[in-house]
Structure formats: structure tokens, C-alpha cells
């Protein structure tokens, strides 16, 4: 039996955009030059999420967790992700996350994220993840009832989006 070509195998792989120190893909991309020095990551490529060094439609799934809020031009990044992947799974903090950091350029709620994603993808689904806590860390453990009340009102820390064409 003939072994599939390298390009055919690549088409059935996943890409982790902004992998950080916890890669989840067959190919892992990040802009942080210190990552290879701090941890050995298989198939690590130093690249910008807005300009990926891959041919069109070469991955079956892309995973981007907590990347979109850091990208200067989210629409350009999304169009680039759409170019190289068939399906993109995106996680981003909700606008209601009280733990937003100073390096976040954008914040999203369900509607603003869906509107932005719809400019780059035909099929878009945006939901809250199962992380209902918006007051977390040391403070959160003292206010579990407040967290439950806020969760019932629709406040969540993280959004999950599935996109495809």
C-alpha cells in the first residue's frame, strides 16, 4: 500500500495558533521567540497569526485560544486563518471577564464576536463556554453565590466560536 504524500498528511492535521507553552496541534505557531528556549515544542514555527507561512487549505482544523484579543487586526487574522484551515475553533475572553489584562487590544461579547467572524467565515457559531465564573482567583472563592447569580444573568468569562466555510 502506498504511503500518503507529506502534503496529503498535512491536510489532516491541526494547527494551534498562538500555542504558547501548551501546544495542542500537530503544527504549533506563536510569535514568542522565547518559547523554544523555555520548552521543547514539537513542530513549532515562529510566525505571526496575521500572516501564516502555509499554503491554502492545508489544515483540517485550527485552534486559537486567547489569541484574537491580542491581534492588532482581528479581521486580517481571521481571513488568514480561513485561508489555511477548513474549520477554526476560537476561544476568547468575554467582555464580562473581570480579569482582562492590559495587553488585550479587543474585548468581545457574543454579538460583536459573531459580527466580526461573519466577515471572514460563512458559518459561525458563538457560545459561552462552561466557565461561568467572572470573579475568580482568591476573590472568587469568597463569592461563589455572586458568581452563580452573575452566571444566571448571562455573564461568562469565555466565548467559544466555531467557524467554517
Residue frames as a rotation matrix with the C-alpha (Angstrom) as fourth column:
UNK 1
0.581 0.814 0.000 0.00
0.814 -0.581 0.000 0.00
0.000 0.000 -1.000 0.00
UNK 2
-0.174 -0.643 0.746 1.34
0.622 -0.659 -0.422 3.40
0.763 0.391 0.514 -0.99
UNK 3
-0.285 -0.005 -0.959 2.02
0.889 -0.376 -0.262 5.82
-0.359 -0.926 0.112 1.87
UNK 4
0.764 0.608 0.218 0.24
0.645 -0.711 -0.279 9.20
-0.015 0.353 -0.935 1.52
UNK 5
0.002 -0.775 0.632 2.38
0.596 -0.507 -0.623 12.11
0.803 0.378 0.461 0.46
UNK 6
-0.712 -0.351 -0.609 3.60
0.702 -0.393 -0.594 14.62
-0.031 -0.850 0.526 3.01
UNK 7
-0.904 0.408 0.124 1.17
-0.376 -0.900 0.221 17.25
0.202 0.153 0.967 1.69
UNK 8
-0.083 0.906 -0.416 -1.75
-0.128 0.404 0.906 14.80
0.988 0.128 0.083 1.97
UNK 9
-0.142 -0.027 -0.990 -0.81
0.883 0.449 -0.139 14.03
0.448 -0.893 -0.040 5.59
UNK 10
-0.954 -0.269 -0.131 -0.56
0.299 -0.861 -0.412 17.76
-0.002 -0.432 0.902 6.32
UNK 11
-0.568 0.799 0.197 -4.18
-0.378 -0.466 0.800 18.27
0.731 0.380 0.566 5.20
UNK 12
0.367 0.723 -0.585 -5.39
0.233 0.537 0.811 16.04
0.900 -0.434 0.029 8.03
UNK 13
-0.447 -0.619 -0.646 -3.51
0.810 0.027 -0.585 17.88
0.379 -0.785 0.489 10.74
UNK 14
0.725 0.658 -0.205 -4.44
0.674 -0.614 0.410 20.54
0.143 -0.435 -0.889 13.26
UNK 15
-0.270 -0.744 0.611 -2.83
0.462 -0.657 -0.596 23.92
0.845 0.121 0.522 13.69
UNK 16
0.413 0.307 -0.857 -2.54
0.903 -0.261 0.342 25.59
-0.119 -0.916 -0.384 17.09
UNK 17
0.098 -0.292 0.951 -2.31
0.434 -0.848 -0.305 29.34
0.896 0.442 0.044 16.53
UNK 18
0.078 -0.157 0.984 -0.73
-0.703 -0.709 -0.058 31.10
0.707 -0.688 -0.166 19.49
UNK 19
0.363 0.114 -0.925 0.23
0.173 0.967 0.187 27.81
0.916 -0.228 0.331 21.13
UNK 20
0.527 -0.253 0.811 2.24
-0.799 -0.473 0.372 29.33
0.289 -0.844 -0.451 23.98
UNK 21
-0.541 -0.796 0.271 3.82
-0.838 0.485 -0.251 26.73
0.068 -0.363 -0.929 26.24
UNK 22
-0.373 0.501 0.781 0.84
-0.213 0.773 -0.597 24.31
-0.903 -0.389 -0.182 25.98
UNK 23
-0.675 0.061 -0.735 0.63
-0.737 -0.113 0.667 23.22
-0.043 0.992 0.121 22.33
UNK 24
-0.050 0.752 0.657 -2.39
-0.328 0.609 -0.722 21.26
-0.943 -0.251 0.216 21.16
UNK 25
0.734 0.399 -0.549 -1.74
-0.600 0.003 -0.800 20.93
-0.318 0.917 0.242 17.42
UNK 26
0.706 -0.536 0.462 0.26
0.650 0.750 -0.123 18.80
-0.281 0.387 0.878 15.05
UNK 27
-0.239 -0.708 0.664 1.79
0.739 -0.576 -0.348 22.12
0.629 0.408 0.661 13.99
UNK 28
0.456 0.335 -0.824 2.21
0.858 -0.411 0.308 24.86
-0.236 -0.847 -0.475 16.60
UNK 29
-0.082 -0.383 0.920 2.61
0.656 -0.716 -0.240 28.57
0.750 0.584 0.310 15.84
UNK 30
0.667 0.274 -0.693 3.43
0.695 -0.565 0.445 31.52
-0.270 -0.779 -0.567 18.08
UNK 31
0.693 -0.412 0.592 5.20
0.104 -0.755 -0.647 34.88
0.713 0.510 -0.481 17.89
UNK 32
0.851 -0.353 0.389 7.02
-0.492 -0.278 0.825 34.47
-0.183 -0.893 -0.410 21.21
UNK 33
0.403 -0.792 -0.458 10.69
-0.505 0.225 -0.833 33.87
0.763 0.568 -0.310 20.38
UNK 34
-0.369 -0.594 0.715 11.43
-0.918 0.114 -0.379 32.66
0.144 -0.796 -0.587 23.91
UNK 35
0.625 0.726 0.287 9.14
-0.763 0.645 0.028 29.61
-0.165 -0.236 0.958 23.69
UNK 36
0.742 -0.343 -0.575 11.68
-0.047 0.830 -0.556 27.22
0.668 0.440 0.600 22.09
UNK 37
-0.345 -0.904 0.252 14.25
-0.334 -0.132 -0.933 28.28
0.877 -0.406 -0.257 24.70
UNK 38
-0.365 0.281 0.888 11.85
-0.931 -0.115 -0.346 27.62
0.005 -0.953 0.304 27.57
UNK 39
0.083 0.468 0.880 10.22
-0.360 0.837 -0.412 24.40
-0.929 -0.282 0.238 26.37
UNK 40
-0.929 -0.367 -0.051 10.73
-0.206 0.395 0.895 21.93
-0.308 0.842 -0.442 23.55
UNK 41
0.089 0.995 -0.033 7.58
-0.417 0.007 -0.909 22.02
-0.904 0.095 0.416 21.43
UNK 42
-0.409 -0.232 0.882 7.14
0.558 0.701 0.444 19.59
-0.722 0.674 -0.157 18.54
UNK 43
-0.244 0.261 0.934 6.66
0.948 -0.137 0.286 21.15
0.203 0.955 -0.214 15.12
UNK 44
0.331 0.270 -0.904 6.97
0.582 -0.812 -0.030 24.70
-0.743 -0.517 -0.426 16.46
UNK 45
-0.144 -0.318 0.937 7.02
0.922 -0.386 0.011 27.52
0.358 0.866 0.349 13.91
UNK 46
-0.459 -0.074 -0.886 7.70
0.497 -0.847 -0.187 31.15
-0.737 -0.526 0.425 14.75
UNK 47
-0.705 0.286 0.650 5.04
0.587 -0.280 0.760 33.09
0.399 0.917 0.029 12.83
UNK 48
-0.893 0.446 -0.056 2.54
-0.382 -0.819 -0.428 35.91
-0.237 -0.361 0.902 13.05
UNK 49
-0.467 0.801 0.373 -1.14
0.465 0.582 -0.667 34.91
-0.752 -0.139 -0.645 13.35
UNK 50
0.423 0.634 -0.648 -1.98
-0.190 -0.637 -0.747 37.54
-0.886 0.439 -0.148 10.72
UNK 51
0.430 -0.371 -0.823 0.46
-0.898 -0.077 -0.434 36.15
0.098 0.925 -0.366 8.15
UNK 52
0.499 -0.158 0.852 0.81
-0.346 0.865 0.363 32.36
-0.795 -0.476 0.377 8.35
UNK 53
-0.281 -0.748 -0.600 3.51
-0.891 -0.029 0.454 30.65
-0.357 0.663 -0.658 6.25
UNK 54
-0.521 0.198 0.830 1.26
0.151 0.979 -0.139 27.87
-0.840 0.053 -0.540 4.93
UNK 55
-0.972 0.235 0.005 -0.42
-0.013 -0.076 0.997 27.13
0.235 0.969 0.077 1.62
UNK 56
-0.358 0.924 0.139 -4.20
-0.899 -0.381 0.215 27.49
0.252 -0.048 0.967 1.23
UNK 57
0.583 0.810 0.063 -6.43
-0.784 0.542 0.302 24.93
0.210 -0.225 0.951 2.96
UNK 58
-0.161 -0.745 -0.648 -3.56
-0.434 0.643 -0.631 22.85
0.886 0.179 -0.427 4.29
UNK 59
-0.979 -0.111 0.170 -5.08
-0.200 0.377 -0.904 22.08
0.036 -0.919 -0.392 7.71
UNK 60
-0.424 0.872 -0.243 -8.32
0.487 0.446 0.751 20.39
0.763 0.200 -0.614 8.67
UNK 61
0.699 0.632 -0.335 -8.71
0.619 -0.298 0.727 22.22
0.359 -0.715 -0.599 11.99
UNK 62
-0.400 -0.760 0.512 -7.19
0.186 -0.614 -0.767 25.29
0.897 -0.212 0.387 13.60
UNK 63
0.468 0.423 -0.776 -7.33
0.840 0.060 0.540 26.04
0.275 -0.904 -0.327 17.27
UNK 64
-0.416 -0.563 0.714 -6.78
0.238 -0.825 -0.512 29.57
0.878 -0.044 0.478 18.61
UNK 65
0.434 0.533 -0.726 -7.18
0.823 0.092 0.560 30.00
0.366 -0.841 -0.399 22.35
UNK 66
0.717 -0.041 -0.696 -6.91
0.429 -0.761 0.487 33.52
-0.550 -0.647 -0.528 23.73
UNK 67
-0.423 -0.818 0.391 -5.20
0.818 -0.158 0.554 34.91
-0.391 0.553 0.736 20.63
UNK 68
-0.017 0.499 0.867 -7.79
0.882 -0.401 0.248 37.10
0.471 0.769 -0.433 18.89
UNK 69
0.882 0.394 -0.257 -7.91
0.471 -0.735 0.487 39.70
0.003 -0.551 -0.835 21.68
UNK 70
0.267 -0.882 -0.389 -4.15
0.321 -0.299 0.899 40.32
-0.909 -0.365 0.203 21.22
UNK 71
-0.266 -0.382 0.885 -4.07
0.929 0.144 0.341 40.69
-0.257 0.913 0.317 17.42
UNK 72
-0.728 -0.082 -0.681 -3.88
0.077 -0.996 0.038 44.28
-0.681 -0.024 0.732 16.10
UNK 73
-0.469 0.590 -0.657 -6.09
-0.883 -0.320 0.343 43.48
-0.008 0.741 0.671 13.10
UNK 74
-0.390 0.330 0.860 -8.52
-0.320 0.827 -0.463 40.67
-0.863 -0.455 -0.217 14.02
UNK 75
0.692 0.707 -0.143 -10.27
-0.366 0.173 -0.915 40.66
-0.622 0.685 0.378 10.64
UNK 76
0.276 -0.691 -0.668 -6.97
-0.904 0.049 -0.424 40.19
0.326 0.721 -0.611 8.80
UNK 77
-0.687 -0.533 0.494 -6.06
-0.692 0.687 -0.222 37.35
-0.221 -0.494 -0.841 11.17
UNK 78
-0.007 0.785 0.620 -9.45
-0.272 0.595 -0.757 35.67
-0.962 -0.174 0.209 10.71
UNK 79
0.782 0.260 -0.566 -9.20
-0.591 0.021 -0.807 35.86
-0.198 0.965 0.170 6.93
UNK 80
-0.177 -0.929 -0.326 -5.71
-0.918 0.275 -0.284 34.34
0.354 0.249 -0.902 7.15
UNK 81
-0.630 0.014 0.777 -6.96
-0.488 0.771 -0.409 31.54
-0.604 -0.637 -0.479 9.40
UNK 82
0.472 0.872 0.131 -9.81
-0.334 0.315 -0.888 30.91
-0.816 0.376 0.440 6.98
UNK 83
0.445 -0.374 -0.814 -7.30
-0.887 -0.059 -0.458 30.68
0.123 0.925 -0.358 4.13
UNK 84
-0.496 -0.818 -0.293 -5.28
-0.752 0.573 -0.327 27.85
0.435 0.058 -0.898 5.68
UNK 85
-0.931 0.167 0.325 -7.95
-0.103 0.735 -0.670 25.90
-0.351 -0.657 -0.667 7.62
UNK 86
-0.622 0.780 -0.072 -11.31
0.251 0.285 0.925 24.30
0.742 0.557 -0.373 6.91
UNK 87
0.593 0.773 -0.227 -12.64
0.437 -0.072 0.897 24.70
0.676 -0.631 -0.380 10.44
UNK 88
-0.520 -0.736 0.434 -11.47
0.005 -0.511 -0.860 27.13
0.854 -0.445 0.269 13.13
UNK 89
0.477 0.558 -0.679 -12.18
0.722 0.192 0.665 26.78
0.502 -0.807 -0.311 16.85
UNK 90
-0.360 -0.554 0.750 -11.64
0.099 -0.823 -0.560 30.06
0.928 -0.127 0.351 18.71
UNK 91
0.357 0.390 -0.849 -11.68
0.914 0.041 0.404 30.83
0.193 -0.920 -0.342 22.42
UNK 92
-0.470 -0.474 0.744 -11.53
0.288 -0.880 -0.379 34.40
0.834 0.036 0.550 23.70
UNK 93
-0.815 0.203 -0.543 -12.32
0.522 -0.150 -0.840 36.16
-0.252 -0.968 0.016 26.95
UNK 94
0.167 0.937 0.306 -15.78
0.936 -0.248 0.248 37.64
0.308 0.245 -0.919 27.18
UNK 95
-0.219 -0.143 0.965 -16.22
0.062 -0.989 -0.132 41.38
0.974 0.031 0.225 27.60
UNK 96
0.696 0.580 0.423 -17.62
-0.399 -0.177 0.899 40.48
0.597 -0.795 0.108 31.02
UNK 97
0.431 -0.626 -0.650 -14.38
0.739 0.658 -0.143 38.86
0.517 -0.418 0.747 32.18
UNK 98
0.994 -0.009 0.106 -13.25
-0.070 -0.809 0.584 40.98
0.081 -0.588 -0.805 35.11
UNK 99
0.461 -0.879 0.122 -9.72
0.248 0.259 0.933 39.62
-0.852 -0.400 0.338 34.74
UNK 100
0.903 -0.146 0.404 -8.94
0.376 -0.183 -0.908 41.37
0.207 0.972 -0.110 31.44
UNK 101
0.179 -0.917 -0.356 -5.26
0.786 -0.085 0.612 42.17
-0.592 -0.390 0.706 31.13
UNK 102
0.297 -0.105 -0.949 -3.63
-0.178 -0.983 0.053 45.33
-0.938 0.153 -0.311 29.81
UNK 103
-0.728 -0.666 -0.163 -2.23
-0.289 0.083 0.954 43.57
-0.622 0.741 -0.253 26.74
UNK 104
-0.234 0.734 0.638 -5.72
0.827 0.496 -0.267 42.81
-0.512 0.465 -0.722 25.37
UNK 105
-0.992 -0.109 -0.057 -6.40
0.053 -0.800 0.597 45.07
-0.111 0.590 0.800 22.41
UNK 106
-0.454 0.883 -0.119 -10.03
-0.524 -0.156 0.837 43.93
0.721 0.443 0.533 21.95
UNK 107
-0.818 0.377 0.435 -12.85
-0.194 0.530 -0.825 42.64
-0.542 -0.759 -0.360 24.12
UNK 108
-0.773 0.525 -0.357 -15.80
-0.267 0.241 0.933 40.73
0.576 0.816 -0.046 22.75
UNK 109
-0.332 0.740 0.586 -19.34
-0.592 0.320 -0.739 39.83
-0.734 -0.592 0.332 23.63
UNK 110
-0.189 0.261 0.947 -21.35
0.448 0.881 -0.153 37.20
-0.874 0.395 -0.283 21.75
UNK 111
0.765 0.626 0.151 -22.76
0.420 -0.306 -0.854 39.66
-0.489 0.717 -0.497 19.20
UNK 112
0.629 -0.571 -0.528 -19.59
-0.677 -0.736 -0.010 41.64
-0.383 0.364 -0.849 18.45
UNK 113
-0.423 -0.790 0.443 -17.56
-0.429 0.606 0.670 38.45
-0.798 0.093 -0.595 18.05
UNK 114
0.018 0.523 0.852 -20.20
0.597 0.678 -0.429 36.89
-0.802 0.516 -0.300 15.80
UNK 115
0.901 0.327 -0.284 -20.36
0.018 -0.683 -0.730 40.03
-0.433 0.653 -0.622 13.64
UNK 116
0.211 -0.913 -0.348 -16.57
-0.851 -0.347 0.394 40.10
-0.480 0.214 -0.851 13.23
UNK 117
-0.501 -0.395 0.770 -16.31
-0.105 0.911 0.399 36.37
-0.859 0.119 -0.498 12.49
UNK 118
0.386 0.777 0.498 -19.13
0.480 0.292 -0.827 36.62
-0.788 0.558 -0.260 9.91
UNK 119
0.700 -0.207 -0.683 -16.95
-0.571 -0.737 -0.362 38.96
-0.429 0.643 -0.635 7.84
UNK 120
-0.318 -0.917 -0.243 -14.41
-0.929 0.249 0.275 36.15
-0.192 0.313 -0.930 7.35
UNK 121
-0.973 -0.007 0.229 -16.49
-0.002 1.000 0.018 32.93
-0.229 0.017 -0.973 7.54
UNK 122
-0.522 0.835 -0.176 -19.82
-0.372 -0.038 0.928 31.76
0.767 0.550 0.330 6.13
UNK 123
0.444 0.665 -0.601 -20.77
0.230 0.564 0.793 29.52
0.866 -0.490 0.098 9.05
UNK 124
-0.625 -0.629 0.462 -20.30
-0.230 -0.417 -0.879 30.96
0.746 -0.656 0.116 12.53
UNK 125
0.527 0.714 -0.462 -21.45
0.345 0.316 0.884 29.75
0.776 -0.625 -0.080 15.92
UNK 126
-0.548 -0.673 0.496 -20.60
-0.197 -0.472 -0.859 31.69
0.813 -0.569 0.126 19.09
UNK 127
0.615 0.704 -0.354 -21.49
0.196 0.299 0.934 30.47
0.764 -0.644 0.046 22.57
UNK 128
0.331 -0.490 0.807 -20.30
-0.923 -0.347 0.168 30.85
0.198 -0.800 -0.567 26.13
UNK 129
-0.403 -0.496 -0.769 -18.10
-0.221 0.868 -0.444 28.07
0.888 -0.009 -0.460 27.40
UNK 130
0.445 0.592 -0.672 -18.85
0.441 0.508 0.740 26.21
0.780 -0.625 -0.035 30.58
UNK 131
-0.556 -0.677 -0.482 -16.69
0.784 -0.237 -0.573 28.60
0.274 -0.697 0.663 32.61
UNK 132
0.395 0.853 0.341 -19.34
0.673 -0.521 0.525 30.73
0.625 0.022 -0.780 34.33
UNK 133
0.392 -0.254 -0.884 -17.05
0.825 -0.329 0.460 32.36
-0.408 -0.909 0.080 36.88
UNK 134
0.532 -0.276 0.800 -16.25
0.415 -0.739 -0.531 36.02
0.738 0.614 -0.279 36.24
UNK 135
0.500 -0.460 0.734 -14.95
-0.824 -0.513 0.239 36.73
0.266 -0.725 -0.635 39.72
UNK 136
0.833 -0.241 -0.498 -12.14
0.178 0.969 -0.171 34.23
0.524 0.054 0.850 40.08
UNK 137
-0.239 -0.968 0.077 -8.86
0.023 -0.084 -0.996 33.64
0.971 -0.237 0.042 41.82
UNK 138
-0.874 -0.164 -0.457 -8.66
0.438 0.137 -0.888 34.41
0.208 -0.977 -0.048 45.53
UNK 139
-0.788 0.615 -0.004 -11.58
-0.580 -0.745 -0.328 36.81
-0.205 -0.257 0.945 45.33
UNK 140
-0.262 0.714 -0.649 -13.80
-0.701 0.322 0.637 34.29
0.663 0.622 0.416 43.51
UNK 141
-0.549 0.041 -0.835 -13.59
0.352 0.917 -0.186 31.66
0.758 -0.396 -0.518 46.20
UNK 142
-0.907 0.218 -0.359 -15.23
0.281 -0.320 -0.905 34.10
-0.312 -0.922 0.229 48.63
UNK 143
-0.427 0.766 -0.480 -18.10
-0.667 -0.626 -0.405 34.97
-0.610 0.147 0.778 46.30
UNK 144
-0.959 0.031 0.280 -19.43
0.191 0.802 0.566 31.69
-0.208 0.596 -0.776 44.83
UNK 145
-0.085 0.996 0.006 -23.07
0.761 0.069 -0.645 32.80
-0.643 -0.050 -0.764 45.20
UNK 146
0.221 0.094 -0.971 -22.35
-0.329 -0.930 -0.165 36.09
-0.918 0.356 -0.175 43.41
UNK 147
-0.781 -0.549 -0.298 -20.70
-0.488 0.236 0.841 34.12
-0.391 0.801 -0.452 40.60
UNK 148
-0.706 0.590 0.393 -23.76
0.632 0.774 -0.026 31.87
-0.320 0.230 -0.919 40.35
UNK 149
0.266 0.829 -0.492 -26.06
0.436 -0.559 -0.705 34.90
-0.860 -0.027 -0.510 40.19
UNK 150
-0.058 -0.373 -0.926 -23.91
-0.631 -0.705 0.324 36.58
-0.773 0.603 -0.195 37.52
UNK 151
-0.947 -0.275 0.166 -23.81
-0.082 0.706 0.703 33.33
-0.311 0.652 -0.691 35.52
UNK 152
-0.289 0.922 0.259 -27.63
0.798 0.381 -0.466 33.13
-0.528 0.072 -0.846 35.60
UNK 153
0.455 0.421 -0.785 -27.73
0.019 -0.885 -0.464 36.70
-0.890 0.196 -0.411 34.25
UNK 154
0.950 -0.044 0.310 -25.57
0.312 0.213 -0.926 35.64
-0.026 0.976 0.216 31.30
UNK 155
0.587 -0.809 0.024 -22.17
-0.810 -0.587 0.015 36.90
0.002 -0.028 -1.000 32.44
UNK 156
0.917 -0.360 0.174 -19.41
0.355 0.933 0.060 34.49
-0.184 0.007 0.983 31.43
UNK 157
0.318 -0.896 -0.311 -15.62
-0.161 -0.374 0.913 34.64
-0.934 -0.240 -0.263 31.24
UNK 158
-0.691 -0.722 0.044 -15.02
-0.187 0.238 0.953 32.96
-0.698 0.650 -0.299 27.92
UNK 159
0.441 0.768 -0.464 -16.56
-0.705 -0.024 -0.709 32.72
-0.556 0.640 0.531 24.47
UNK 160
-0.438 -0.487 0.755 -16.21
0.146 0.791 0.594 29.76
-0.887 0.370 -0.276 22.12
UNK 161
0.310 0.492 -0.814 -16.61
-0.754 -0.394 -0.525 30.13
-0.579 0.777 0.248 18.37
UNK 162
-0.215 -0.302 0.929 -16.71
0.435 0.822 0.368 27.51
-0.875 0.483 -0.045 15.65
UNK 163
0.279 0.215 -0.936 -16.22
-0.605 -0.718 -0.345 28.83
-0.746 0.662 -0.070 12.12
UNK 164
-0.389 -0.403 0.829 -16.13
0.440 0.709 0.551 27.24
-0.809 0.579 -0.099 8.68
UNK 165
-0.417 0.253 -0.873 -16.90
-0.754 -0.633 0.177 27.88
-0.508 0.732 0.455 5.03
